[in-house]
């Protein structure tokens, strides 16, 4: 395939290291949500932030109904970053 001098690049999103925190900022009310279909029961969110996240007897994250303030709390950000399935989000 000929590019005719046009540079193209693929965009990849690297996974965050588990020790790196994430700061999210937005305007308006936000909710912490867990996609139970994506959760695989690693319980890493609970391991890093037990005061924020709850798990069932099998290690799966329990859906939470929690308001989130900005800037994002360190514990919430750590739990989000720790999830290998990216099942936790703030909306």
PyMOL commands that set and color helices and strands:
alter all, ss='L'
color gray80, all
select helices_A, chain A and resi 44-48+74-82
alter helices_A, ss='H'
color red, helices_A
select strands_A, chain A and resi 30-34+66-68+88-90
alter strands_A, ss='S'
color yellow, strands_A
deselect
rebuild
show_as cartoon
